[in-house]
């Protein structure tokens, strides 16, 4: 039996690269699509048809999250890909999305939700995967902490929580959905193994790994809102500040909203309702990353 052919977008990113490897290891033939391909709808349609693509897996996402970039990539480019797939006779579309769309307040969330609605109304079988936080997004402070600097948390460090998932485990889950009938026409939140972790828990993990206390410095989340407001005001006269204001708003969102399933009945984020997948833990990731920063720790 000839393996199915999968068209993959976003293969140059960390999640897309891991997904490419997982698909090939599972025996699929993978056609890598670039953003340049998507900008030429007729050629894209011909490519999908000639390669006999049965499924599109889209790991494509805007790089900045600003309004213009988000609508250009998370909506317009995704929609162009979807329409080409429909015309080419592709049967299925698997979209890597984001769990933060449950409570949208940002431009990129609006763009993603608008495309999700288009996908759900399309003629294709669809699956929308909404992962929690990635290991990479929780690793930005490793260098500063390894140099003895404090670990920054918003509020008391318990405002938010997530069930972080590795690139490898997420790509494994994406491949798993290909042959899972329950994944068809479904929105699937997914997190990594173990209980949810707060930023304070992350600091404790680092303390255990480093074998010494890690100082925690608290930052008020309202500071980000204030920065965003000031930048928005000055953006009327200074070009480029509105994008920076949006970065501040994005930062405030992630500083105050958990990356877990939202329990609308109880109006809270629910650790137990957030599915887990895989084996990689954030502690393992931290140990590996710190060994790269300081080889003496390996």
C-alpha positions as a Markdown table, in Angstrom:
| # | Residue | x | y | z |
|---|---|---|---|---|
| 1 | Unk | 0.0 | 0.0 | 0.0 |
| 2 | Unk | 1.4 | 3.4 | -1.0 |
| 3 | Unk | 1.9 | 5.7 | 2.0 |
| 4 | Unk | -0.3 | 8.7 | 2.1 |
| 5 | Unk | 1.2 | 12.0 | 1.0 |
| 6 | Unk | 1.0 | 14.9 | 3.4 |
| 7 | Unk | 1.6 | 18.6 | 2.6 |
| 8 | Unk | 3.2 | 20.4 | 5.5 |
| 9 | Unk | 3.6 | 24.1 | 6.1 |
| 10 | Unk | 5.9 | 25.7 | 8.7 |
| 11 | Unk | 8.5 | 23.0 | 8.3 |
| 12 | Unk | 11.3 | 25.5 | 8.9 |
| 13 | Unk | 10.0 | 26.3 | 12.4 |
| 14 | Unk | 10.7 | 24.3 | 15.6 |
| 15 | Unk | 7.3 | 22.5 | 15.8 |
| 16 | Unk | 7.1 | 22.1 | 12.0 |
| 17 | Unk | 10.6 | 20.6 | 11.8 |
| 18 | Unk | 9.7 | 18.1 | 14.5 |
| 19 | Unk | 6.5 | 17.3 | 12.7 |
| 20 | Unk | 8.3 | 16.7 | 9.5 |
| 21 | Unk | 10.6 | 14.2 | 11.2 |
| 22 | Unk | 7.7 | 12.5 | 12.9 |
| 23 | Unk | 5.7 | 12.2 | 9.7 |
| 24 | Unk | 8.6 | 10.7 | 7.8 |
| 25 | Unk | 9.4 | 8.3 | 10.6 |
| 26 | Unk | 5.8 | 7.1 | 10.4 |
| 27 | Unk | 6.2 | 6.3 | 6.7 |
| 28 | Unk | 4.4 | 9.3 | 5.2 |
| 29 | Unk | 5.6 | 11.0 | 2.0 |
| 30 | Unk | 5.8 | 14.7 | 2.9 |
| 31 | Unk | 5.6 | 17.7 | 0.5 |
| 32 | Unk | 7.1 | 20.8 | 2.2 |
| 33 | Unk | 5.2 | 23.9 | 1.3 |
| 34 | Unk | 6.8 | 27.3 | 1.7 |
| 35 | Unk | 5.1 | 30.7 | 2.1 |
| 36 | Unk | 6.1 | 31.5 | -1.4 |
| 37 | Unk | 4.2 | 28.5 | -2.6 |
| 38 | Unk | 1.1 | 29.7 | -0.9 |
| 39 | Unk | 1.4 | 33.2 | -2.5 |
| 40 | Unk | 0.9 | 31.5 | -5.9 |
| 41 | Unk | -2.6 | 29.8 | -5.6 |
| 42 | Unk | -2.7 | 28.3 | -9.1 |
| 43 | Unk | 0.8 | 26.7 | -8.8 |
| 44 | Unk | -0.1 | 25.5 | -5.3 |
| 45 | Unk | -3.2 | 23.8 | -6.5 |
| 46 | Unk | -1.3 | 22.1 | -9.3 |
| 47 | Unk | 1.3 | 21.0 | -6.8 |
| 48 | Unk | -1.2 | 19.5 | -4.4 |
| 49 | Unk | -3.0 | 17.7 | -7.2 |
| 50 | Unk | 0.1 | 16.4 | -9.0 |
| 51 | Unk | 1.6 | 15.1 | -5.8 |
| 52 | Unk | -1.7 | 13.4 | -4.9 |
| 53 | Unk | -1.8 | 15.1 | -1.5 |
| 54 | Unk | -4.5 | 13.6 | 0.8 |
| 55 | Unk | -3.9 | 15.8 | 3.9 |
| 56 | Unk | -2.6 | 19.2 | 4.7 |
| 57 | Unk | -0.9 | 19.7 | 8.0 |
| 58 | Unk | -0.4 | 23.4 | 8.7 |
| 59 | Unk | 2.1 | 24.5 | 11.4 |
| 60 | Unk | 2.3 | 27.9 | 9.8 |
| 61 | Unk | 2.0 | 30.9 | 12.1 |
| 62 | Unk | 2.8 | 34.6 | 12.2 |
| 63 | Unk | 6.2 | 35.4 | 13.7 |
| 64 | Unk | 5.3 | 38.6 | 15.6 |
| 65 | Unk | 1.6 | 38.3 | 16.5 |
| 66 | Unk | 1.0 | 41.9 | 15.5 |
| 67 | Unk | -2.3 | 42.8 | 13.7 |
| 68 | Unk | -1.0 | 43.1 | 10.2 |
| 69 | Unk | 1.3 | 40.1 | 10.3 |
| 70 | Unk | -1.4 | 37.9 | 12.0 |
| 71 | Unk | -4.1 | 38.7 | 9.4 |
| 72 | Unk | -1.6 | 38.2 | 6.6 |
| 73 | Unk | -0.4 | 34.8 | 7.8 |
| 74 | Unk | -2.8 | 33.3 | 10.4 |
| 75 | Unk | -5.8 | 34.2 | 8.3 |
| 76 | Unk | -5.1 | 35.1 | 4.6 |
| 77 | Unk | -2.3 | 32.7 | 4.0 |
| 78 | Unk | -4.1 | 29.8 | 5.8 |
| 79 | Unk | -7.2 | 30.6 | 3.8 |
| 80 | Unk | -5.4 | 30.6 | 0.5 |
| 81 | Unk | -3.9 | 27.2 | 1.4 |
| 82 | Unk | -7.4 | 25.9 | 2.4 |
| 83 | Unk | -9.0 | 27.0 | -0.8 |
| 84 | Unk | -6.2 | 25.5 | -3.0 |
| 85 | Unk | -6.6 | 22.3 | -1.0 |
| 86 | Unk | -10.3 | 22.2 | -1.7 |
| 87 | Unk | -9.9 | 22.8 | -5.4 |
| 88 | Unk | -7.1 | 20.1 | -5.6 |
| 89 | Unk | -9.3 | 17.4 | -4.0 |
| 90 | Unk | -7.4 | 17.2 | -0.7 |
| 91 | Unk | -9.5 | 15.3 | 1.9 |
| 92 | Unk | -8.3 | 16.6 | 5.2 |
| 93 | Unk | -6.8 | 19.7 | 6.9 |
| 94 | Unk | -5.0 | 19.6 | 10.3 |
| 95 | Unk | -4.4 | 23.0 | 11.8 |
| 96 | Unk | -1.9 | 23.7 | 14.6 |
| 97 | Unk | -3.6 | 26.5 | 16.5 |
| 98 | Unk | -3.3 | 27.8 | 20.1 |
| 99 | Unk | -5.1 | 27.1 | 23.4 |
| 100 | Unk | -5.2 | 30.9 | 24.1 |
| 101 | Unk | -8.1 | 31.3 | 21.6 |
| 102 | Unk | -10.5 | 30.3 | 24.4 |
| 103 | Unk | -10.5 | 33.8 | 25.8 |
| 104 | Unk | -9.5 | 36.1 | 22.9 |
| 105 | Unk | -8.4 | 39.7 | 23.5 |
| 106 | Unk | -5.6 | 40.1 | 20.9 |
| 107 | Unk | -5.3 | 40.8 | 17.2 |
| 108 | Unk | -3.6 | 37.5 | 16.4 |
| 109 | Unk | -6.3 | 35.6 | 18.3 |
| 110 | Unk | -9.0 | 37.3 | 16.2 |
| 111 | Unk | -7.2 | 36.3 | 13.0 |
| 112 | Unk | -6.7 | 32.7 | 14.1 |
| 113 | Unk | -10.4 | 32.4 | 15.1 |
| 114 | Unk | -11.6 | 33.9 | 11.8 |
| 115 | Unk | -9.6 | 31.2 | 9.9 |
| 116 | Unk | -10.8 | 28.4 | 12.2 |
| 117 | Unk | -14.3 | 29.4 | 11.4 |
| 118 | Unk | -13.6 | 29.2 | 7.7 |
| 119 | Unk | -12.0 | 25.8 | 8.1 |
| 120 | Unk | -14.9 | 24.4 | 10.1 |
| 121 | Unk | -17.3 | 25.6 | 7.3 |
| 122 | Unk | -15.1 | 24.1 | 4.5 |
| 123 | Unk | -15.8 | 20.9 | 2.6 |
| 124 | Unk | -12.7 | 19.1 | 4.1 |
| 125 | Unk | -12.5 | 16.9 | 7.1 |
| 126 | Unk | -10.7 | 19.1 | 9.7 |
| 127 | Unk | -8.9 | 18.9 | 13.0 |
| 128 | Unk | -7.8 | 21.8 | 15.1 |
| 129 | Unk | -5.0 | 21.2 | 17.6 |
| 130 | Unk | -4.6 | 23.7 | 20.4 |
| 131 | Unk | -1.5 | 23.0 | 22.4 |
| 132 | Unk | -0.5 | 24.6 | 25.7 |
| 133 | Unk | 2.8 | 26.3 | 26.3 |
| 134 | Unk | 5.9 | 25.1 | 24.4 |
| 135 | Unk | 9.2 | 24.3 | 26.2 |
| 136 | Unk | 10.9 | 27.0 | 24.2 |
| 137 | Unk | 8.5 | 29.7 | 25.4 |
| 138 | Unk | 9.4 | 28.8 | 29.0 |
| 139 | Unk | 13.1 | 28.8 | 28.5 |
| 140 | Unk | 13.8 | 32.5 | 28.0 |
| 141 | Unk | 15.3 | 33.0 | 31.5 |
| 142 | Unk | 17.7 | 30.1 | 31.6 |
| 143 | Unk | 20.8 | 32.2 | 30.7 |
| 144 | Unk | 20.1 | 34.9 | 33.2 |
| 145 | Unk | 19.3 | 32.4 | 36.0 |
| 146 | Unk | 22.5 | 30.4 | 35.2 |
| 147 | Unk | 24.5 | 33.6 | 35.8 |
| 148 | Unk | 23.0 | 34.0 | 39.2 |
| 149 | Unk | 20.3 | 36.5 | 38.3 |
| 150 | Unk | 16.8 | 36.4 | 39.6 |
| 151 | Unk | 13.9 | 34.6 | 38.0 |
| 152 | Unk | 11.2 | 37.1 | 37.0 |
| 153 | Unk | 7.5 | 36.2 | 37.7 |
| 154 | Unk | 4.4 | 38.3 | 37.3 |
| 155 | Unk | 2.4 | 38.9 | 40.5 |
| 156 | Unk | 3.2 | 36.3 | 43.1 |
| 157 | Unk | 4.2 | 33.7 | 40.5 |
| 158 | Unk | 0.9 | 31.8 | 40.8 |
| 159 | Unk | -1.3 | 33.9 | 38.5 |
| 160 | Unk | -1.0 | 31.4 | 35.6 |
| 161 | Unk | -0.2 | 27.8 | 35.0 |
| 162 | Unk | 0.3 | 25.5 | 32.0 |
| 163 | Unk | 1.1 | 21.9 | 31.0 |
| 164 | Unk | 4.1 | 22.5 | 28.8 |
| 165 | Unk | 4.6 | 20.2 | 25.9 |
| 166 | Unk | 7.8 | 19.4 | 23.9 |
| 167 | Unk | 8.2 | 19.7 | 20.2 |
| 168 | Unk | 8.7 | 15.9 | 20.0 |
| 169 | Unk | 5.6 | 15.1 | 22.0 |
| 170 | Unk | 3.4 | 17.6 | 20.1 |
| 171 | Unk | 4.6 | 16.3 | 16.7 |
| 172 | Unk | 3.8 | 12.8 | 17.9 |
| 173 | Unk | 0.3 | 13.9 | 18.8 |
| 174 | Unk | -0.2 | 15.6 | 15.4 |
| 175 | Unk | 0.8 | 12.3 | 13.7 |
| 176 | Unk | -1.5 | 10.4 | 16.0 |
| 177 | Unk | -4.5 | 12.4 | 14.9 |
| 178 | Unk | -4.1 | 11.3 | 11.3 |
| 179 | Unk | -5.5 | 7.8 | 12.1 |
| 180 | Unk | -7.7 | 8.7 | 15.0 |
| 181 | Unk | -11.4 | 8.9 | 13.9 |
| 182 | Unk | -12.3 | 10.9 | 17.0 |
| 183 | Unk | -10.0 | 13.7 | 15.8 |
| 184 | Unk | -12.1 | 14.4 | 12.8 |
| 185 | Unk | -14.2 | 17.6 | 13.0 |
| 186 | Unk | -12.8 | 18.2 | 16.5 |
| 187 | Unk | -11.0 | 20.9 | 18.4 |
| 188 | Unk | -8.3 | 19.2 | 20.5 |
| 189 | Unk | -6.6 | 21.0 | 23.4 |
| 190 | Unk | -3.4 | 19.1 | 24.4 |
| 191 | Unk | -0.7 | 19.5 | 27.0 |
| 192 | Unk | 2.4 | 17.6 | 28.1 |
| 193 | Unk | 2.7 | 15.0 | 30.9 |
| 194 | Unk | 2.3 | 15.8 | 34.6 |
| 195 | Unk | 0.5 | 18.4 | 36.5 |
| 196 | Unk | 0.2 | 22.1 | 35.6 |
| 197 | Unk | 3.1 | 24.3 | 36.5 |
| 198 | Unk | 3.1 | 27.9 | 37.6 |
| 199 | Unk | 6.1 | 30.3 | 37.1 |
| 200 | Unk | 6.9 | 29.7 | 40.7 |
| 201 | Unk | 7.0 | 26.0 | 40.1 |
| 202 | Unk | 9.4 | 26.7 | 37.2 |
| 203 | Unk | 11.7 | 28.6 | 39.5 |
| 204 | Unk | 11.7 | 25.7 | 42.0 |
| 205 | Unk | 12.6 | 23.3 | 39.2 |
| 206 | Unk | 15.6 | 25.5 | 38.4 |
| 207 | Unk | 16.6 | 25.6 | 42.1 |
| 208 | Unk | 16.6 | 21.8 | 42.2 |
| 209 | Unk | 18.6 | 21.4 | 39.0 |
| 210 | Unk | 21.2 | 24.1 | 39.9 |
| 211 | Unk | 21.4 | 22.8 | 43.5 |
| 212 | Unk | 21.0 | 26.3 | 45.0 |
| 213 | Unk | 18.2 | 28.7 | 45.7 |
| 214 | Unk | 17.0 | 30.8 | 42.7 |
| 215 | Unk | 15.9 | 34.3 | 43.7 |
| 216 | Unk | 12.5 | 35.2 | 42.5 |
| 217 | Unk | 11.6 | 38.8 | 41.5 |
| 218 | Unk | 8.0 | 39.8 | 41.3 |
| 219 | Unk | 6.8 | 42.2 | 38.5 |
| 220 | Unk | 3.3 | 43.7 | 38.5 |
| 221 | Unk | 1.4 | 42.7 | 35.4 |
| 222 | Unk | -0.2 | 46.1 | 35.3 |
| 223 | Unk | 3.2 | 47.5 | 34.2 |
| 224 | Unk | 2.7 | 45.9 | 30.8 |
| 225 | Unk | -0.7 | 47.4 | 30.4 |
| 226 | Unk | 0.7 | 50.8 | 31.3 |
| 227 | Unk | 3.6 | 50.4 | 28.8 |
| 228 | Unk | 1.1 | 49.4 | 26.1 |
| 229 | Unk | -1.1 | 52.4 | 26.8 |
| 230 | Unk | 1.8 | 54.8 | 26.6 |
| 231 | Unk | 3.1 | 53.3 | 23.4 |
| 232 | Unk | -0.4 | 53.4 | 21.8 |
| 233 | Unk | -0.7 | 57.1 | 22.7 |
| 234 | Unk | 2.6 | 58.0 | 21.2 |
| 235 | Unk | 2.1 | 55.8 | 18.1 |
| 236 | Unk | -0.2 | 58.5 | 16.7 |
| 237 | Unk | 2.9 | 60.6 | 16.1 |
| 238 | Unk | 5.8 | 58.0 | 16.0 |
| 239 | Unk | 5.7 | 55.3 | 13.4 |
| 240 | Unk | 6.3 | 51.7 | 14.6 |
| 241 | Unk | 5.2 | 52.2 | 18.2 |
| 242 | Unk | 1.8 | 50.5 | 17.8 |
| 243 | Unk | 3.5 | 47.2 | 17.1 |
| 244 | Unk | 5.5 | 47.6 | 20.3 |
| 245 | Unk | 2.2 | 48.4 | 22.1 |
| 246 | Unk | 0.8 | 45.2 | 20.8 |
| 247 | Unk | 3.8 | 43.3 | 22.1 |
| 248 | Unk | 3.1 | 44.7 | 25.6 |
| 249 | Unk | -0.6 | 43.7 | 25.3 |
| 250 | Unk | 0.5 | 40.2 | 24.3 |
| 251 | Unk | 2.9 | 40.1 | 27.3 |
| 252 | Unk | 0.2 | 41.1 | 29.6 |
| 253 | Unk | -2.1 | 38.4 | 28.3 |
| 254 | Unk | 0.4 | 35.6 | 28.9 |
| 255 | Unk | 1.2 | 37.1 | 32.3 |
| 256 | Unk | -2.4 | 36.8 | 33.4 |
| 257 | Unk | -4.0 | 34.0 | 31.5 |
| 258 | Unk | -3.2 | 30.3 | 32.0 |
| 259 | Unk | -2.6 | 28.0 | 29.1 |
| 260 | Unk | -5.1 | 25.4 | 30.2 |
| 261 | Unk | -8.6 | 24.4 | 29.3 |
| 262 | Unk | -11.1 | 27.0 | 30.3 |
| 263 | Unk | -14.0 | 25.6 | 32.4 |
| 264 | Unk | -16.8 | 28.0 | 31.4 |
| 265 | Unk | -19.2 | 26.5 | 34.0 |
| 266 | Unk | -16.9 | 27.3 | 36.9 |
| 267 | Unk | -15.2 | 30.3 | 35.2 |
| 268 | Unk | -11.7 | 29.0 | 35.8 |
| 269 | Unk | -8.8 | 27.3 | 34.1 |
| 270 | Unk | -8.9 | 23.6 | 34.7 |
| 271 | Unk | -5.8 | 21.5 | 35.1 |
| 272 | Unk | -7.6 | 18.2 | 35.2 |
| 273 | Unk | -9.7 | 19.0 | 32.1 |
| 274 | Unk | -6.5 | 19.7 | 30.1 |
| 275 | Unk | -5.4 | 16.4 | 28.3 |
| 276 | Unk | -1.9 | 15.2 | 28.6 |
| 277 | Unk | 0.3 | 13.5 | 26.0 |
| 278 | Unk | 3.8 | 12.3 | 25.7 |
| 279 | Unk | 6.8 | 11.7 | 28.0 |
| 280 | Unk | 9.1 | 14.7 | 27.9 |
| 281 | Unk | 9.1 | 16.9 | 31.0 |
| 282 | Unk | 10.1 | 20.5 | 31.5 |
| 283 | Unk | 12.6 | 19.5 | 34.1 |
| 284 | Unk | 14.4 | 17.2 | 31.5 |
| 285 | Unk | 14.4 | 20.1 | 29.0 |
| 286 | Unk | 15.8 | 22.5 | 31.6 |
| 287 | Unk | 18.6 | 20.1 | 32.5 |
| 288 | Unk | 19.5 | 19.6 | 28.8 |
| 289 | Unk | 19.5 | 23.3 | 28.1 |
| 290 | Unk | 21.5 | 24.2 | 31.2 |
| 291 | Unk | 24.1 | 21.5 | 30.2 |
| 292 | Unk | 24.4 | 23.3 | 26.8 |
| 293 | Unk | 24.9 | 26.7 | 28.6 |
| 294 | Unk | 27.4 | 25.1 | 31.1 |
| 295 | Unk | 28.9 | 21.9 | 29.8 |
| 296 | Unk | 30.3 | 21.1 | 33.2 |
| 297 | Unk | 26.7 | 20.3 | 34.4 |
| 298 | Unk | 26.3 | 17.4 | 31.9 |
